[in-house]
Amino acid sequence: MSVNKVAEKAGMSHVGILQIESGERSPMLRNVIKIAAALEVDLSDLFSDE
């Protein structure tokens, strides 16, 4: 899924998603929850090494 699609589904800006992805900015918990929902994955999947 593209960054733009994730951002749209999460109700966030694509720049914000890119900054989180690159490590330029740390996400707030509510945004992590939104991203997980947009990706249709469990929250714990975002923190898994697998």
DADAGI-V963151 format. One record per backbone hydrogen bond with DSSP energy under -1.0 kcal/mol. NH is the residue of the N-H (numbers start at 1). CO is the residue of the C=O. If there is no record, write none. Layout:
[[NH & CO] [NH & CO]]
This chain:
[[6 & 2] [7 & 3] [8 & 4] [9 & 5] [10 & 6] [11 & 7] [12 & 7] [17 & 13] [18 & 14] [19 & 15] [20 & 16] [21 & 17] [22 & 18] [24 & 19] [25 & 19] [32 & 28] [33 & 29] [34 & 30] [35 & 31] [36 & 32] [37 & 33] [38 & 34] [39 & 35] [41 & 36] [45 & 42] [46 & 43] [47 & 44]]
